[in-house]
Amino acid sequence: MEEVRAHNVTIDSDYKWPFGGFKFLLFLSFLFSLSLILSLPFKKISDHILASTLHSSAKCNLSYNDYNFSLFMPKINFDKVSVPAGCISKDQQVLPLEKLSLGFGGINFSPLGAVANLGLKMNKTEFTIKASSNGKDHLVKIDDQKIDLPTITALLKKLANFDLSLEGMAKVNLNAQIKKNKLKAFNLDIESKNFYLPKQAIVGFALPDMDLQRLKVKAQGKDTKILVEEVNFGDDDSSPLYLLAKGEILANYSNFSSSNADLELDLFIGEEVKEEFAMADMFLAQYKNSKGEYKLKLDGKLSSPKMSKR
């Protein structure tokens, strides 16, 4: 029989623990922990913990129909979640979510704390938000998430009473820092290549259905100052409508429509929709140049801005 020598002790190589000594003790520990967990009224305990956590704020009592745990990539899943009015912002309406999941996403070092992966389902679209918090500082991050535009507009309607109808799919990137419940800084990038603008009225103008294809929104902010790097609808060569806006906004986050704007706009109306824009053309004629483009400036509150020629 072969012998293995270690530290001057002779060990019979045909006699070994089936898992190794340490692994066997670990296995026993796991069985003991599992039996202890299974013997507890786990549903009652988790119900109590969730109720205490989700209802800890009198102004923000989240409700849900049911929940379950996923052991693979551990997370907790909620069905039919309702975020009450005023929970996120002053003007926020009741926000219904078909599904909400919460899972561990690693560690963040600034601010120091755990990263939560929030999986949301709304309007049949599912996307993930990463969030980290130390109690005072909060980080929110969306990385290259594909979100349909109706979901984005539904969120804008619920969060800021911003009523706009859009169709298509967009890629969204967002980094936002929140401190003491106030937005301190953010970077936002939204891009779509199949953007469709349905028939609707915007700022008193009746718009026809328009297949604009391109949508690009790029902005960054610090405290209440927002730099609008680009808001672009359509392509100036082939689209029925082309809009490019740049400038600054002094934001009022509790009532965004009352924010003050200083924006420059380039607008071009294609031949195929000029008849529908006849009234708009009459109203904006003073801002038109020799190439048929409208060059204007918007100042004042977003709800009722003043227009001037550039």
C-alpha positions as CSV (number, residue, x, y, z in Angstrom):
1,M,0.0,0.0,0.0
2,E,1.3,3.4,-1.0
3,E,2.0,5.9,1.8
4,V,2.1,9.7,1.7
5,R,4.3,11.5,4.3
6,A,3.5,15.0,5.5
7,H,5.0,16.7,8.5
8,N,6.5,13.3,9.6
9,V,3.0,11.7,9.9
10,T,2.2,8.6,7.9
11,I,-1.2,8.7,6.3
12,D,-2.8,5.7,4.6
13,S,-3.7,7.0,1.1
14,D,-6.6,4.6,0.9
15,Y,-8.4,6.2,3.8
16,K,-9.7,9.7,3.1
17,W,-12.7,11.9,4.0
18,P,-15.2,11.7,1.1
19,F,-15.3,15.6,0.9
20,G,-12.1,16.4,2.7
21,G,-12.3,17.4,6.4
22,F,-13.1,21.1,5.9
23,K,-15.6,20.5,3.1
24,F,-17.4,17.9,5.3
25,L,-17.8,20.3,8.2
26,L,-19.0,23.0,5.7
27,F,-21.5,20.6,4.3
28,L,-22.8,19.8,7.8
29,S,-23.0,23.6,8.6
30,F,-25.0,24.1,5.4
31,L,-27.5,21.3,6.3
32,F,-27.9,22.7,9.8
33,S,-28.5,26.3,8.5
34,L,-31.0,25.0,5.9
35,S,-32.9,22.9,8.4
36,L,-33.1,26.0,10.8
37,I,-34.4,28.2,8.0
38,L,-37.0,25.7,6.9
39,S,-38.2,25.3,10.5
40,L,-38.9,29.0,10.8
41,P,-42.2,30.7,9.7
42,F,-40.2,32.3,6.8
43,K,-43.2,33.8,5.0
44,K,-44.4,35.6,8.1
45,I,-40.9,36.9,8.9
46,S,-40.3,38.2,5.4
47,D,-43.7,39.7,5.2
48,H,-43.0,41.6,8.4
49,I,-39.5,42.8,7.2
50,L,-40.9,43.9,3.8
51,A,-43.8,45.7,5.4
52,S,-41.5,47.5,7.8
53,T,-39.1,48.5,5.0
54,L,-41.6,49.5,2.2
55,H,-43.9,51.3,4.6
56,S,-41.2,53.0,6.6
57,S,-42.1,56.4,5.2
58,A,-45.6,57.8,5.7
59,K,-45.3,59.7,2.4
60,C,-44.1,56.7,0.4
61,N,-45.9,53.5,1.3
62,L,-45.2,51.1,-1.6
63,S,-47.8,48.4,-2.2
64,Y,-47.6,45.1,-4.1
65,N,-49.7,42.1,-4.8
66,D,-47.2,39.3,-4.2
67,Y,-43.5,38.5,-4.1
68,N,-41.1,35.5,-4.4
69,F,-37.4,34.8,-4.1
70,S,-35.1,33.7,-6.9
71,L,-32.1,31.6,-5.7
72,F,-30.3,31.7,-9.0
73,M,-28.7,35.2,-9.1
74,P,-30.4,35.9,-5.8
75,K,-33.2,38.5,-5.9
76,I,-36.6,39.3,-4.7
77,N,-39.4,39.7,-7.3
78,F,-42.6,41.8,-6.7
79,D,-45.8,41.7,-8.8
80,K,-48.1,44.7,-9.4
81,V,-46.1,47.4,-7.5
82,S,-47.7,50.8,-6.9
83,V,-45.6,53.8,-6.1
84,P,-47.9,56.4,-4.5
85,A,-48.2,60.0,-5.6
86,G,-45.6,62.4,-4.3
87,C,-43.2,59.6,-3.4
88,I,-40.5,60.6,-5.9
89,S,-41.4,64.2,-6.8
90,K,-44.0,66.8,-5.8
91,D,-45.9,66.4,-9.1
92,Q,-45.6,62.7,-9.4
93,Q,-48.8,60.7,-9.9
94,V,-49.4,57.1,-8.8
95,L,-46.8,55.0,-10.7
96,P,-47.9,51.5,-11.5
97,L,-45.2,48.9,-12.2
98,E,-46.1,45.4,-13.6
99,K,-43.0,43.9,-12.0
100,L,-40.2,45.0,-9.8
101,S,-37.1,42.9,-8.8
102,L,-34.3,43.7,-6.4
103,G,-31.0,41.9,-6.6
104,F,-27.4,42.4,-5.4
105,G,-25.2,44.1,-8.0
106,G,-21.8,44.3,-6.2
107,I,-20.1,47.1,-4.1
108,N,-19.8,50.8,-4.9
109,F,-17.0,52.8,-3.4
110,S,-18.2,56.3,-3.9
111,P,-20.5,56.5,-2.0
112,L,-19.5,53.4,-0.2
113,G,-22.4,50.9,-0.2
114,A,-24.0,48.0,-1.9
115,V,-25.3,48.2,-5.5
116,A,-28.9,47.1,-6.1
117,N,-30.0,45.9,-9.5
118,L,-33.6,47.1,-10.0
119,G,-35.5,45.2,-12.7
120,L,-38.6,47.1,-13.8
121,K,-41.4,46.1,-16.1
122,M,-43.7,48.8,-17.4
123,N,-45.8,48.9,-20.6
124,K,-44.5,45.4,-21.4
125,T,-40.9,46.8,-21.5
126,E,-38.3,45.4,-19.1
127,F,-35.1,47.2,-18.2
128,T,-32.5,47.4,-15.4
129,I,-31.4,50.3,-13.2
130,K,-28.4,50.1,-10.9
131,A,-28.7,52.1,-7.7
132,S,-26.3,52.6,-4.8
133,S,-26.8,54.6,-1.6
134,N,-25.2,55.3,1.8
135,G,-28.3,57.0,3.2
136,K,-27.5,60.6,2.1
137,D,-25.8,60.1,-1.3
138,H,-27.5,58.1,-4.0
139,L,-26.3,57.0,-7.4
140,V,-28.6,55.9,-10.2
141,K,-27.2,54.3,-13.4
142,I,-28.7,53.0,-16.6
143,D,-26.3,51.4,-19.0
144,D,-27.2,50.9,-22.7
145,Q,-30.7,49.8,-21.9
146,K,-33.2,49.4,-24.7
147,I,-36.5,51.0,-23.7
148,D,-39.5,51.6,-25.9
149,L,-40.4,55.3,-26.2
150,P,-44.0,54.9,-25.0
151,T,-42.6,53.6,-21.7
152,I,-40.3,56.7,-21.4
153,T,-43.2,59.1,-22.1
154,A,-45.4,57.2,-19.7
155,L,-42.8,57.7,-17.0
156,L,-42.5,61.4,-17.9
157,K,-46.2,61.8,-17.6
158,K,-46.4,60.1,-14.2
159,L,-43.2,61.8,-12.8
160,A,-43.4,65.3,-14.2
161,N,-46.9,65.6,-15.8
162,F,-45.0,66.0,-19.2
163,D,-47.5,64.9,-21.8
164,L,-46.0,63.8,-25.1
165,S,-46.6,60.8,-27.4
166,L,-43.6,59.0,-29.0
167,E,-43.2,55.7,-30.7
168,G,-40.1,53.5,-31.4
169,M,-37.2,51.9,-29.4
170,A,-34.4,53.9,-27.8
171,K,-31.0,53.2,-26.2
172,V,-30.8,54.9,-22.9
173,N,-27.7,55.8,-20.8
174,L,-28.0,57.7,-17.5
175,N,-25.8,58.6,-14.6
176,A,-27.4,60.5,-11.8
177,Q,-26.3,61.6,-8.4
178,I,-28.8,62.5,-5.7
179,K,-27.9,64.1,-2.4
180,K,-30.4,64.7,0.4
181,N,-33.3,64.0,-2.0
182,K,-32.1,66.6,-4.5
183,L,-30.6,66.0,-7.9
184,K,-27.0,67.1,-7.8
185,A,-25.6,66.0,-11.1
186,F,-26.5,63.9,-14.1
187,N,-25.5,62.8,-17.7
188,L,-28.3,61.7,-20.0
189,D,-28.0,60.2,-23.5
190,I,-31.1,58.8,-25.4
191,E,-30.8,57.7,-29.0
192,S,-33.4,56.1,-31.4
193,K,-33.1,55.1,-35.1
194,N,-36.8,54.2,-35.6
195,F,-38.4,57.2,-34.0
196,Y,-42.1,57.8,-35.0
197,L,-44.0,60.9,-33.9
198,P,-47.8,60.2,-33.8
199,K,-50.5,62.7,-34.6
200,Q,-50.9,65.1,-31.6
201,A,-50.9,68.8,-30.5
202,I,-47.7,70.2,-29.1
203,V,-47.6,73.8,-27.7
204,G,-50.9,74.5,-29.5
205,F,-49.6,73.2,-32.9
206,A,-51.4,70.2,-34.5
207,L,-48.9,67.7,-35.8
208,P,-49.5,65.0,-38.3
209,D,-48.1,61.5,-38.1
210,M,-44.4,61.6,-39.0
211,D,-41.8,58.9,-39.4
212,L,-38.7,60.8,-38.3
213,Q,-36.4,57.8,-37.8
214,R,-33.7,59.8,-35.8
215,L,-34.1,60.9,-32.2
216,K,-31.1,62.1,-30.1
217,V,-31.2,63.7,-26.6
218,K,-27.9,64.6,-24.9
219,A,-27.8,66.7,-21.7
220,Q,-25.9,67.1,-18.5
221,G,-26.7,68.9,-15.3
222,K,-25.3,70.1,-12.0
223,D,-27.6,71.2,-9.3
224,T,-30.4,73.2,-11.0
225,K,-28.4,74.1,-14.2
226,I,-29.0,71.8,-17.2
227,L,-26.8,72.1,-20.3
228,V,-28.8,70.8,-23.3
229,E,-26.1,69.7,-25.7
230,E,-28.5,68.4,-28.3
231,V,-32.2,67.6,-28.8
232,N,-32.6,66.4,-32.3
233,F,-35.7,65.1,-34.2
234,G,-35.4,63.8,-37.7
235,D,-32.7,64.3,-40.4
236,D,-32.4,67.7,-42.2
237,D,-32.0,66.0,-45.6
238,S,-34.9,63.5,-45.8
239,S,-37.3,63.8,-42.8
240,P,-40.7,65.5,-43.0
241,L,-39.6,67.6,-39.9
242,Y,-36.2,68.5,-38.6
243,L,-35.6,70.1,-35.2
244,L,-32.4,70.8,-33.4
245,A,-32.4,72.5,-29.9
246,K,-29.4,73.5,-27.8
247,G,-29.0,75.8,-24.7
248,E,-29.5,75.9,-21.0
249,I,-32.3,75.3,-18.5
250,L,-32.5,76.5,-15.0
251,A,-34.5,73.7,-13.6
252,N,-37.3,73.6,-11.0
253,Y,-37.4,69.9,-10.2
254,S,-40.6,70.1,-8.1
255,N,-42.5,71.7,-11.0
256,F,-40.4,71.2,-14.2
257,S,-42.8,73.1,-16.5
258,S,-42.0,76.3,-14.5
259,S,-38.3,75.9,-15.2
260,N,-36.6,78.8,-17.1
261,A,-35.1,78.0,-20.5
262,D,-32.6,79.7,-22.8
263,L,-32.7,77.6,-25.9
264,E,-31.8,78.1,-29.6
265,L,-33.9,76.2,-32.1
266,D,-33.4,75.2,-35.8
267,L,-36.5,74.0,-37.4
268,F,-37.1,72.8,-41.0
269,I,-40.5,71.6,-42.4
270,G,-40.4,69.2,-45.3
271,E,-42.6,69.5,-48.4
272,E,-44.7,66.4,-47.6
273,V,-46.1,68.0,-44.4
274,K,-46.1,71.7,-45.3
275,E,-49.9,71.7,-45.8
276,E,-50.5,70.4,-42.3
277,F,-48.1,73.1,-41.0
278,A,-49.7,76.0,-42.9
279,M,-50.9,77.7,-39.6
280,A,-47.5,77.2,-38.0
281,D,-45.8,78.6,-41.1
282,M,-47.9,81.8,-40.8
283,F,-47.1,82.1,-37.1
284,L,-43.4,81.4,-37.5
285,A,-42.9,83.3,-40.8
286,Q,-40.9,86.1,-39.1
287,Y,-38.3,83.5,-38.0
288,K,-37.8,82.0,-41.5
289,N,-34.6,82.6,-43.5
290,S,-34.0,82.4,-47.3
291,K,-33.4,78.6,-47.1
292,G,-36.8,78.0,-45.6
293,E,-35.4,77.2,-42.2
294,Y,-36.7,78.7,-38.9
295,K,-34.1,80.1,-36.6
296,L,-35.5,81.2,-33.3
297,K,-34.7,81.6,-29.6
298,L,-36.8,80.5,-26.6
299,D,-36.6,82.4,-23.3
300,G,-38.6,82.1,-20.1
301,K,-40.7,79.4,-18.5
302,L,-41.0,76.1,-20.4
303,S,-44.8,76.3,-20.0
304,S,-45.0,79.6,-21.9
305,P,-41.7,80.6,-23.4
306,K,-41.1,83.9,-25.4
307,M,-39.8,83.5,-28.9
308,S,-37.4,85.8,-30.7
309,K,-35.4,85.8,-34.0
310,R,-31.8,84.7,-34.0
